[in-house]
Amino acid sequence: MSGKAGEQADIGLRSPSPRIQSDDLFNGRREIVIVHQGMEYRLHITKADKLILTK
């Protein structure tokens, strides 16, 4: 398939995204560093318990 119809059909074939609990990811910390394509990104938990991702 090609074009928009092909893209929409492919969506139904994909498996669901993995679910990771933030507690498991942070392991008691308030901030982690994620390296993506050689760039560092910081993911931190705010005082209001929100997640913020910064470069």
mmCIF file as Biopython writes it, N, C-alpha, C and O atoms, coordinates in Angstrom:
data_model
#
loop_
_atom_site.group_PDB
_atom_site.id
_atom_site.type_symbol
_atom_site.label_atom_id
_atom_site.label_alt_id
_atom_site.label_comp_id
_atom_site.label_asym_id
_atom_site.label_entity_id
_atom_site.label_seq_id
_atom_site.pdbx_PDB_ins_code
_atom_site.Cartn_x
_atom_site.Cartn_y
_atom_site.Cartn_z
_atom_site.occupancy
_atom_site.B_iso_or_equiv
_atom_site.auth_seq_id
_atom_site.auth_asym_id
_atom_site.pdbx_PDB_model_num
ATOM 1   N N  . MET A ? 1  ? 0.847  -1.186 0.000  1.0 0.0 1  A 1 
ATOM 2   C CA . MET A ? 1  ? 0.000  0.000  0.000  1.0 0.0 1  A 1 
ATOM 3   C C  . MET A ? 1  ? 0.886  1.241  0.000  1.0 0.0 1  A 1 
ATOM 4   O O  . MET A ? 1  ? 2.030  1.203  0.453  1.0 0.0 1  A 1 
ATOM 5   N N  . SER A ? 2  ? 0.354  2.314  -0.502 1.0 0.0 2  A 1 
ATOM 6   C CA . SER A ? 2  ? 1.118  3.548  -0.510 1.0 0.0 2  A 1 
ATOM 7   C C  . SER A ? 2  ? 0.213  4.710  -0.159 1.0 0.0 2  A 1 
ATOM 8   O O  . SER A ? 2  ? -1.013 4.604  -0.188 1.0 0.0 2  A 1 
ATOM 9   N N  . GLY A ? 3  ? 0.849  5.821  0.173  1.0 0.0 3  A 1 
ATOM 10  C CA . GLY A ? 3  ? 0.077  7.011  0.503  1.0 0.0 3  A 1 
ATOM 11  C C  . GLY A ? 3  ? -0.610 6.914  1.842  1.0 0.0 3  A 1 
ATOM 12  O O  . GLY A ? 3  ? -0.263 6.084  2.683  1.0 0.0 3  A 1 
ATOM 13  N N  . LYS A ? 4  ? -1.597 7.783  2.029  1.0 0.0 4  A 1 
ATOM 14  C CA . LYS A ? 4  ? -2.289 7.891  3.314  1.0 0.0 4  A 1 
ATOM 15  C C  . LYS A ? 4  ? -3.022 6.601  3.694  1.0 0.0 4  A 1 
ATOM 16  O O  . LYS A ? 4  ? -3.021 6.219  4.864  1.0 0.0 4  A 1 
ATOM 17  N N  . ALA A ? 5  ? -3.638 5.935  2.740  1.0 0.0 5  A 1 
ATOM 18  C CA . ALA A ? 5  ? -4.360 4.695  3.042  1.0 0.0 5  A 1 
ATOM 19  C C  . ALA A ? 5  ? -3.399 3.634  3.558  1.0 0.0 5  A 1 
ATOM 20  O O  . ALA A ? 5  ? -3.727 2.900  4.490  1.0 0.0 5  A 1 
ATOM 21  N N  . GLY A ? 6  ? -2.205 3.546  2.955  1.0 0.0 6  A 1 
ATOM 22  C CA . GLY A ? 6  ? -1.205 2.583  3.409  1.0 0.0 6  A 1 
ATOM 23  C C  . GLY A ? 6  ? -0.715 2.888  4.802  1.0 0.0 6  A 1 
ATOM 24  O O  . GLY A ? 6  ? -0.529 1.975  5.606  1.0 0.0 6  A 1 
ATOM 25  N N  . GLU A ? 7  ? -0.501 4.162  5.105  1.0 0.0 7  A 1 
ATOM 26  C CA . GLU A ? 7  ? -0.054 4.563  6.437  1.0 0.0 7  A 1 
ATOM 27  C C  . GLU A ? 7  ? -1.097 4.206  7.480  1.0 0.0 7  A 1 
ATOM 28  O O  . GLU A ? 7  ? -0.749 3.716  8.554  1.0 0.0 7  A 1 
ATOM 29  N N  . GLN A ? 8  ? -2.361 4.442  7.187  1.0 0.0 8  A 1 
ATOM 30  C CA . GLN A ? 8  ? -3.424 4.133  8.141  1.0 0.0 8  A 1 
ATOM 31  C C  . GLN A ? 8  ? -3.545 2.631  8.347  1.0 0.0 8  A 1 
ATOM 32  O O  . GLN A ? 8  ? -3.805 2.188  9.466  1.0 0.0 8  A 1 
ATOM 33  N N  . ALA A ? 9  ? -3.365 1.840  7.302  1.0 0.0 9  A 1 
ATOM 34  C CA . ALA A ? 9  ? -3.448 0.384  7.431  1.0 0.0 9  A 1 
ATOM 35  C C  . ALA A ? 9  ? -2.303 -0.140 8.286  1.0 0.0 9  A 1 
ATOM 36  O O  . ALA A ? 9  ? -2.499 -1.064 9.077  1.0 0.0 9  A 1 
ATOM 37  N N  . ASP A ? 10 ? -1.101 0.439  8.139  1.0 0.0 10 A 1 
ATOM 38  C CA . ASP A ? 10 ? 0.053  0.002  8.917  1.0 0.0 10 A 1 
ATOM 39  C C  . ASP A ? 10 ? -0.136 0.245  10.405 1.0 0.0 10 A 1 
ATOM 40  O O  . ASP A ? 10 ? 0.367  -0.528 11.220 1.0 0.0 10 A 1 
ATOM 41  N N  . ILE A ? 11 ? -0.843 1.294  10.773 1.0 0.0 11 A 1 
ATOM 42  C CA . ILE A ? 11 ? -1.048 1.624  12.187 1.0 0.0 11 A 1 
ATOM 43  C C  . ILE A ? 11 ? -1.725 0.471  12.913 1.0 0.0 11 A 1 
ATOM 44  O O  . ILE A ? 11 ? -1.369 0.172  14.053 1.0 0.0 11 A 1 
ATOM 45  N N  . GLY A ? 12 ? -2.685 -0.178 12.284 1.0 0.0 12 A 1 
ATOM 46  C CA . GLY A ? 12 ? -3.392 -1.284 12.909 1.0 0.0 12 A 1 
ATOM 47  C C  . GLY A ? 12 ? -2.518 -2.513 13.112 1.0 0.0 12 A 1 
ATOM 48  O O  . GLY A ? 12 ? -2.861 -3.373 13.924 1.0 0.0 12 A 1 
ATOM 49  N N  . LEU A ? 13 ? -1.403 -2.624 12.403 1.0 0.0 13 A 1 
ATOM 50  C CA . LEU A ? 13 ? -0.526 -3.786 12.494 1.0 0.0 13 A 1 
ATOM 51  C C  . LEU A ? 13 ? 0.544  -3.643 13.564 1.0 0.0 13 A 1 
ATOM 52  O O  . LEU A ? 13 ? 1.165  -4.638 13.939 1.0 0.0 13 A 1 
ATOM 53  N N  . ARG A ? 14 ? 0.771  -2.470 14.052 1.0 0.0 14 A 1 
ATOM 54  C CA . ARG A ? 14 ? 1.830  -2.228 15.036 1.0 0.0 14 A 1 
ATOM 55  C C  . ARG A ? 14 ? 1.424  -2.752 16.404 1.0 0.0 14 A 1 
ATOM 56  O O  . ARG A ? 14 ? 0.253  -2.714 16.782 1.0 0.0 14 A 1 
ATOM 57  N N  . SER A ? 15 ? 2.411  -3.237 17.131 1.0 0.0 15 A 1 
ATOM 58  C CA . SER A ? 15 ? 2.132  -3.676 18.496 1.0 0.0 15 A 1 
ATOM 59  C C  . SER A ? 15 ? 2.090  -2.451 19.404 1.0 0.0 15 A 1 
ATOM 60  O O  . SER A ? 15 ? 2.665  -1.416 19.069 1.0 0.0 15 A 1 
ATOM 61  N N  . PRO A ? 16 ? 1.421  -2.555 20.540 1.0 0.0 16 A 1 
ATOM 62  C CA . PRO A ? 16 ? 1.326  -1.403 21.441 1.0 0.0 16 A 1 
ATOM 63  C C  . PRO A ? 16 ? 2.704  -0.992 21.966 1.0 0.0 16 A 1 
ATOM 64  O O  . PRO A ? 16 ? 3.608  -1.816 22.101 1.0 0.0 16 A 1 
ATOM 65  N N  . SER A ? 17 ? 2.834  0.286  22.254 1.0 0.0 17 A 1 
ATOM 66  C CA . SER A ? 17 ? 4.091  0.793  22.810 1.0 0.0 17 A 1 
ATOM 67  C C  . SER A ? 17 ? 4.336  0.187  24.180 1.0 0.0 17 A 1 
ATOM 68  O O  . SER A ? 17 ? 3.390  -0.032 24.936 1.0 0.0 17 A 1 
ATOM 69  N N  . PRO A ? 18 ? 5.606  -0.092 24.515 1.0 0.0 18 A 1 
ATOM 70  C CA . PRO A ? 18 ? 5.891  -0.625 25.852 1.0 0.0 18 A 1 
ATOM 71  C C  . PRO A ? 18 ? 5.532  0.398  26.927 1.0 0.0 18 A 1 
ATOM 72  O O  . PRO A ? 18 ? 5.680  1.602  26.721 1.0 0.0 18 A 1 
ATOM 73  N N  . ARG A ? 19 ? 5.068  -0.082 28.056 1.0 0.0 19 A 1 
ATOM 74  C CA . ARG A ? 19 ? 4.720  0.792  29.185 1.0 0.0 19 A 1 
ATOM 75  C C  . ARG A ? 19 ? 5.771  0.608  30.269 1.0 0.0 19 A 1 
ATOM 76  O O  . ARG A ? 19 ? 6.048  -0.514 30.693 1.0 0.0 19 A 1 
ATOM 77  N N  . ILE A ? 20 ? 6.355  1.717  30.716 1.0 0.0 20 A 1 
ATOM 78  C CA . ILE A ? 20 ? 7.381  1.701  31.754 1.0 0.0 20 A 1 
ATOM 79  C C  . ILE A ? 20 ? 6.916  2.606  32.877 1.0 0.0 20 A 1 
ATOM 80  O O  . ILE A ? 20 ? 6.595  3.772  32.647 1.0 0.0 20 A 1 
ATOM 81  N N  . GLN A ? 21 ? 6.878  2.083  34.077 1.0 0.0 21 A 1 
ATOM 82  C CA . GLN A ? 21 ? 6.490  2.888  35.232 1.0 0.0 21 A 1 
ATOM 83  C C  . GLN A ? 21 ? 7.602  3.887  35.541 1.0 0.0 21 A 1 
ATOM 84  O O  . GLN A ? 21 ? 8.779  3.525  35.536 1.0 0.0 21 A 1 
ATOM 85  N N  . SER A ? 22 ? 7.242  5.126  35.808 1.0 0.0 22 A 1 
ATOM 86  C CA . SER A ? 22 ? 8.250  6.145  36.090 1.0 0.0 22 A 1 
ATOM 87  C C  . SER A ? 22 ? 9.075  5.785  37.323 1.0 0.0 22 A 1 
ATOM 88  O O  . SER A ? 22 ? 10.259 6.115  37.388 1.0 0.0 22 A 1 
ATOM 89  N N  . ASP A ? 23 ? 8.470  5.116  38.297 1.0 0.0 23 A 1 
ATOM 90  C CA . ASP A ? 23 ? 9.226  4.686  39.485 1.0 0.0 23 A 1 
ATOM 91  C C  . ASP A ? 23 ? 10.368 3.753  39.089 1.0 0.0 23 A 1 
ATOM 92  O O  . ASP A ? 23 ? 11.464 3.845  39.641 1.0 0.0 23 A 1 
ATOM 93  N N  . ASP A ? 24 ? 10.116 2.865  38.143 1.0 0.0 24 A 1 
ATOM 94  C CA . ASP A ? 24 ? 11.158 1.947  37.676 1.0 0.0 24 A 1 
ATOM 95  C C  . ASP A ? 24 ? 12.235 2.692  36.901 1.0 0.0 24 A 1 
ATOM 96  O O  . ASP A ? 24 ? 13.417 2.361  36.997 1.0 0.0 24 A 1 
ATOM 97  N N  . LEU A ? 25 ? 11.837 3.677  36.149 1.0 0.0 25 A 1 
ATOM 98  C CA . LEU A ? 25 ? 12.773 4.448  35.333 1.0 0.0 25 A 1 
ATOM 99  C C  . LEU A ? 25 ? 13.664 5.345  36.198 1.0 0.0 25 A 1 
ATOM 100 O O  . LEU A ? 25 ? 14.874 5.413  35.983 1.0 0.0 25 A 1 
ATOM 101 N N  . PHE A ? 26 ? 13.068 6.024  37.165 1.0 0.0 26 A 1 
ATOM 102 C CA . PHE A ? 26 ? 13.816 6.968  37.995 1.0 0.0 26 A 1 
ATOM 103 C C  . PHE A ? 26 ? 14.522 6.295  39.171 1.0 0.0 26 A 1 
ATOM 104 O O  . PHE A ? 26 ? 15.546 6.795  39.637 1.0 0.0 26 A 1 
ATOM 105 N N  . ASN A ? 27 ? 13.994 5.172  39.657 1.0 0.0 27 A 1 
ATOM 106 C CA . ASN A ? 27 ? 14.630 4.401  40.730 1.0 0.0 27 A 1 
ATOM 107 C C  . ASN A ? 27 ? 15.006 5.273  41.934 1.0 0.0 27 A 1 
ATOM 108 O O  . ASN A ? 27 ? 16.127 5.198  42.438 1.0 0.0 27 A 1 
ATOM 109 N N  . GLY A ? 28 ? 14.055 6.103  42.389 1.0 0.0 28 A 1 
ATOM 110 C CA . GLY A ? 28 ? 14.280 6.937  43.569 1.0 0.0 28 A 1 
ATOM 111 C C  . GLY A ? 28 ? 14.931 8.281  43.295 1.0 0.0 28 A 1 
ATOM 112 O O  . GLY A ? 28 ? 15.062 9.099  44.206 1.0 0.0 28 A 1 
ATOM 113 N N  . ARG A ? 29 ? 15.336 8.523  42.075 1.0 0.0 29 A 1 
ATOM 114 C CA . ARG A ? 29 ? 15.964 9.806  41.725 1.0 0.0 29 A 1 
ATOM 115 C C  . ARG A ? 29 ? 14.905 10.780 41.223 1.0 0.0 29 A 1 
ATOM 116 O O  . ARG A ? 29 ? 13.772 10.389 40.942 1.0 0.0 29 A 1 
ATOM 117 N N  . ARG A ? 30 ? 15.281 12.040 41.115 1.0 0.0 30 A 1 
ATOM 118 C CA . ARG A ? 30 ? 14.378 13.067 40.586 1.0 0.0 30 A 1 
ATOM 119 C C  . ARG A ? 30 ? 14.710 13.416 39.133 1.0 0.0 30 A 1 
ATOM 120 O O  . ARG A ? 30 ? 13.934 14.097 38.463 1.0 0.0 30 A 1 
ATOM 121 N N  . GLU A ? 31 ? 15.864 12.948 38.648 1.0 0.0 31 A 1 
ATOM 122 C CA . GLU A ? 31 ? 16.277 13.287 37.287 1.0 0.0 31 A 1 
ATOM 123 C C  . GLU A ? 31 ? 17.064 12.133 36.676 1.0 0.0 31 A 1 
ATOM 124 O O  . GLU A ? 31 ? 17.835 11.456 37.356 1.0 0.0 31 A 1 
ATOM 125 N N  . ILE A ? 32 ? 16.852 11.925 35.374 1.0 0.0 32 A 1 
ATOM 126 C CA . ILE A ? 32 ? 17.654 10.967 34.620 1.0 0.0 32 A 1 
ATOM 127 C C  . ILE A ? 32 ? 18.110 11.640 33.333 1.0 0.0 32 A 1 
ATOM 128 O O  . ILE A ? 32 ? 17.527 12.632 32.898 1.0 0.0 32 A 1 
ATOM 129 N N  . VAL A ? 33 ? 19.157 11.090 32.732 1.0 0.0 33 A 1 
ATOM 130 C CA . VAL A ? 33 ? 19.657 11.591 31.454 1.0 0.0 33 A 1 
ATOM 131 C C  . VAL A ? 33 ? 19.382 10.524 30.408 1.0 0.0 33 A 1 
ATOM 132 O O  . VAL A ? 33 ? 19.711 9.352  30.593 1.0 0.0 33 A 1 
ATOM 133 N N  . ILE A ? 34 ? 18.777 10.946 29.310 1.0 0.0 34 A 1 
ATOM 134 C CA . ILE A ? 34 ? 18.490 10.065 28.184 1.0 0.0 34 A 1 
ATOM 135 C C  . ILE A ? 34 ? 19.384 10.506 27.030 1.0 0.0 34 A 1 
ATOM 136 O O  . ILE A ? 34 ? 19.386 11.680 26.660 1.0 0.0 34 A 1 
ATOM 137 N N  . VAL A ? 35 ? 20.141 9.575  26.460 1.0 0.0 35 A 1 
ATOM 138 C CA . VAL A ? 35 ? 20.989 9.888  25.312 1.0 0.0 35 A 1 
ATOM 139 C C  . VAL A ? 35 ? 20.285 9.377  24.058 1.0 0.0 35 A 1 
ATOM 140 O O  . VAL A ? 35 ? 19.990 8.188  23.935 1.0 0.0 35 A 1 
ATOM 141 N N  . HIS A ? 36 ? 20.023 10.292 23.137 1.0 0.0 36 A 1 
ATOM 142 C CA . HIS A ? 36 ? 19.344 9.963  21.876 1.0 0.0 36 A 1 
ATOM 143 C C  . HIS A ? 36 ? 20.152 10.546 20.730 1.0 0.0 36 A 1 
ATOM 144 O O  . HIS A ? 36 ? 20.316 11.762 20.636 1.0 0.0 36 A 1 
ATOM 145 N N  . GLN A ? 37 ? 20.655 9.687  19.865 1.0 0.0 37 A 1 
ATOM 146 C CA . GLN A ? 37 ? 21.468 10.094 18.713 1.0 0.0 37 A 1 
ATOM 147 C C  . GLN A ? 37 ? 22.626 10.990 19.137 1.0 0.0 37 A 1 
ATOM 148 O O  . GLN A ? 37 ? 22.934 11.979 18.472 1.0 0.0 37 A 1 
ATOM 149 N N  . GLY A ? 38 ? 23.267 10.633 20.253 1.0 0.0 38 A 1 
ATOM 150 C CA . GLY A ? 38 ? 24.432 11.361 20.731 1.0 0.0 38 A 1 
ATOM 151 C C  . GLY A ? 38 ? 24.122 12.633 21.508 1.0 0.0 38 A 1 
ATOM 152 O O  . GLY A ? 38 ? 25.041 13.282 22.008 1.0 0.0 38 A 1 
ATOM 153 N N  . MET A ? 39 ? 22.858 13.002 21.620 1.0 0.0 39 A 1 
ATOM 154 C CA . MET A ? 39 ? 22.471 14.210 22.356 1.0 0.0 39 A 1 
ATOM 155 C C  . MET A ? 39 ? 21.904 13.818 23.713 1.0 0.0 39 A 1 
ATOM 156 O O  . MET A ? 39 ? 21.188 12.824 23.832 1.0 0.0 39 A 1 
ATOM 157 N N  . GLU A ? 40 ? 22.229 14.607 24.738 1.0 0.0 40 A 1 
ATOM 158 C CA . GLU A ? 40 ? 21.719 14.344 26.086 1.0 0.0 40 A 1 
ATOM 159 C C  . GLU A ? 40 ? 20.457 15.147 26.363 1.0 0.0 40 A 1 
ATOM 160 O O  . GLU A ? 40 ? 20.387 16.346 26.091 1.0 0.0 40 A 1 
ATOM 161 N N  . TYR A ? 41 ? 19.478 14.468 26.903 1.0 0.0 41 A 1 
ATOM 162 C CA . TYR A ? 41 ? 18.219 15.086 27.319 1.0 0.0 41 A 1 
ATOM 163 C C  . TYR A ? 41 ? 18.007 14.749 28.780 1.0 0.0 41 A 1 
ATOM 164 O O  . TYR A ? 41 ? 18.276 13.623 29.199 1.0 0.0 41 A 1 
ATOM 165 N N  . ARG A ? 42 ? 17.532 15.697 29.557 1.0 0.0 42 A 1 
ATOM 166 C CA . ARG A ? 42 ? 17.261 15.475 30.974 1.0 0.0 42 A 1 
ATOM 167 C C  . ARG A ? 42 ? 15.758 15.381 31.193 1.0 0.0 42 A 1 
ATOM 168 O O  . ARG A ? 42 ? 14.993 16.244 30.763 1.0 0.0 42 A 1 
ATOM 169 N N  . LEU A ? 43 ? 15.359 14.319 31.869 1.0 0.0 43 A 1 
ATOM 170 C CA . LEU A ? 43 ? 13.961 14.126 32.230 1.0 0.0 43 A 1 
ATOM 171 C C  . LEU A ? 43 ? 13.896 14.235 33.739 1.0 0.0 43 A 1 
ATOM 172 O O  . LEU A ? 43 ? 14.508 13.439 34.451 1.0 0.0 43 A 1 
ATOM 173 N N  . HIS A ? 44 ? 13.154 15.221 34.232 1.0 0.0 44 A 1 
ATOM 174 C CA . HIS A ? 44 ? 13.092 15.363 35.687 1.0 0.0 44 A 1 
ATOM 175 C C  . HIS A ? 44 ? 11.658 15.512 36.178 1.0 0.0 44 A 1 
ATOM 176 O O  . HIS A ? 44 ? 10.756 15.923 35.447 1.0 0.0 44 A 1 
ATOM 177 N N  . ILE A ? 45 ? 11.493 15.163 37.439 1.0 0.0 45 A 1 
ATOM 178 C CA . ILE A ? 45 ? 10.200 15.261 38.111 1.0 0.0 45 A 1 
ATOM 179 C C  . ILE A ? 45 ? 10.176 16.586 38.862 1.0 0.0 45 A 1 
ATOM 180 O O  . ILE A ? 45 ? 11.069 16.868 39.661 1.0 0.0 45 A 1 
ATOM 181 N N  . THR A ? 46 ? 9.162  17.391 38.607 1.0 0.0 46 A 1 
ATOM 182 C CA . THR A ? 46 ? 9.043  18.689 39.268 1.0 0.0 46 A 1 
ATOM 183 C C  . THR A ? 46 ? 8.478  18.529 40.679 1.0 0.0 46 A 1 
ATOM 184 O O  . THR A ? 46 ? 8.061  17.442 41.078 1.0 0.0 46 A 1 
ATOM 185 N N  . LYS A ? 47 ? 8.472  19.623 41.416 1.0 0.0 47 A 1 
ATOM 186 C CA . LYS A ? 47 ? 7.873  19.615 42.760 1.0 0.0 47 A 1 
ATOM 187 C C  . LYS A ? 47 ? 6.386  19.296 42.703 1.0 0.0 47 A 1 
ATOM 188 O O  . LYS A ? 47 ? 5.820  18.776 43.665 1.0 0.0 47 A 1 
ATOM 189 N N  . ALA A ? 48 ? 5.750  19.608 41.570 1.0 0.0 48 A 1 
ATOM 190 C CA . ALA A ? 48 ? 4.319  19.328 41.381 1.0 0.0 48 A 1 
ATOM 191 C C  . ALA A ? 48 ? 4.088  17.928 40.796 1.0 0.0 48 A 1 
ATOM 192 O O  . ALA A ? 48 ? 2.979  17.609 40.366 1.0 0.0 48 A 1 
ATOM 193 N N  . ASP A ? 49 ? 5.137  17.093 40.781 1.0 0.0 49 A 1 
ATOM 194 C CA . ASP A ? 49 ? 5.074  15.714 40.267 1.0 0.0 49 A 1 
ATOM 195 C C  . ASP A ? 49 ? 4.744  15.627 38.778 1.0 0.0 49 A 1 
ATOM 196 O O  . ASP A ? 49 ? 4.091  14.682 38.338 1.0 0.0 49 A 1 
ATOM 197 N N  . LYS A ? 50 ? 5.190  16.596 38.020 1.0 0.0 50 A 1 
ATOM 198 C CA . LYS A ? 50 ? 5.056  16.570 36.559 1.0 0.0 50 A 1 
ATOM 199 C C  . LYS A ? 50 ? 6.407  16.183 35.964 1.0 0.0 50 A 1 
ATOM 200 O O  . LYS A ? 50 ? 7.442  16.337 36.613 1.0 0.0 50 A 1 
ATOM 201 N N  . LEU A ? 51 ? 6.396  15.681 34.727 1.0 0.0 51 A 1 
ATOM 202 C CA . LEU A ? 51 ? 7.636  15.337 34.040 1.0 0.0 51 A 1 
ATOM 203 C C  . LEU A ? 51 ? 8.001  16.435 33.054 1.0 0.0 51 A 1 
ATOM 204 O O  . LEU A ? 51 ? 7.152  16.913 32.301 1.0 0.0 51 A 1 
ATOM 205 N N  . ILE A ? 52 ? 9.272  16.834 33.063 1.0 0.0 52 A 1 
ATOM 206 C CA . ILE A ? 52 ? 9.778  17.845 32.143 1.0 0.0 52 A 1 
ATOM 207 C C  . ILE A ? 52 ? 11.000 17.260 31.432 1.0 0.0 52 A 1 
ATOM 208 O O  . ILE A ? 52 ? 11.916 16.750 32.076 1.0 0.0 52 A 1 
ATOM 209 N N  . LEU A ? 53 ? 11.005 17.338 30.094 1.0 0.0 53 A 1 
ATOM 210 C CA . LEU A ? 53 ? 12.133 16.884 29.290 1.0 0.0 53 A 1 
ATOM 211 C C  . LEU A ? 53 ? 12.815 18.109 28.698 1.0 0.0 53 A 1 
ATOM 212 O O  . LEU A ? 53 ? 12.177 18.907 28.012 1.0 0.0 53 A 1 
ATOM 213 N N  . THR A ? 54 ? 14.125 18.260 28.963 1.0 0.0 54 A 1 
ATOM 214 C CA . THR A ? 54 ? 14.876 19.402 28.436 1.0 0.0 54 A 1 
ATOM 215 C C  . THR A ? 54 ? 16.128 18.903 27.735 1.0 0.0 54 A 1 
ATOM 216 O O  . THR A ? 54 ? 16.642 17.824 28.030 1.0 0.0 54 A 1 
ATOM 217 N N  . LYS A ? 55 ? 16.600 19.708 26.809 1.0 0.0 55 A 1 
ATOM 218 C CA . LYS A ? 55 ? 17.804 19.372 26.049 1.0 0.0 55 A 1 
ATOM 219 C C  . LYS A ? 55 ? 19.009 19.964 26.723 1.0 0.0 55 A 1 
ATOM 220 O O  . LYS A ? 55 ? 20.129 19.797 26.242 1.0 0.0 55 A 1 
#
